[in-house]
Amino acid sequence: MVYDLAGFVREAMASVRDAILIGGLLAVVILFLFLREGRSTIIAAVTLP
């Protein structure tokens, strides 16, 4: 019996990618709410790891 885990790994990687994108977007929104200035928000967002 052979198990093919490629589909599971692809789905897991897609899930991680989506979580990173959503987390980054939420971080930028929170920064904007606190800083209330677009330029400062962009500078801070670019420096996020």
Secondary structure as the mmCIF struct_conf table of DSSP 4:
data_model
#
loop_
_struct_conf.conf_type_id
_struct_conf.id
_struct_conf.beg_label_comp_id
_struct_conf.beg_label_asym_id
_struct_conf.beg_label_seq_id
_struct_conf.end_label_comp_id
_struct_conf.end_label_asym_id
_struct_conf.end_label_seq_id
HELX_RH_AL_P HELX_RH_AL_P1 ALA A 6 LEU A 35
HELX_RH_AL_P HELX_RH_AL_P2 GLY A 38 THR A 47
#
